Amino acid sequence: MSDYSKHKKEVAGLNMTELSKSIVDLHYESLAELFQLLSKDFMEVSSNDYKLGNTNVAYELNSIGWGFFKLSPHADKIWQISKPFMEQK
């Protein structure tokens, strides 16, 4: 069984509202990279939970991973569109 007590309720002292705003304020290429990393990490955790027999949790974590995988190209596209304007400043 997994040790679910290791999961944090905040990151670097930020509550979820502050964390969300910080993520939204990221540069778009950083946002695309974050989505890629989150996808990879959720898929890895999913695989670990599956190996431990937590198939329902693994399925949901896998779905989250795929969701982030699908988001990454959109953030990258926003970066490609906005990049020329950001370089002008």
Summary of the structure (lengths in Angstrom):
residues: 89
radius of gyration: 16.0
end to end distance: 52.2
largest distance: 53.1
contacts: 209
relative contact order: 0.14
helix: 79%
strand: 2%
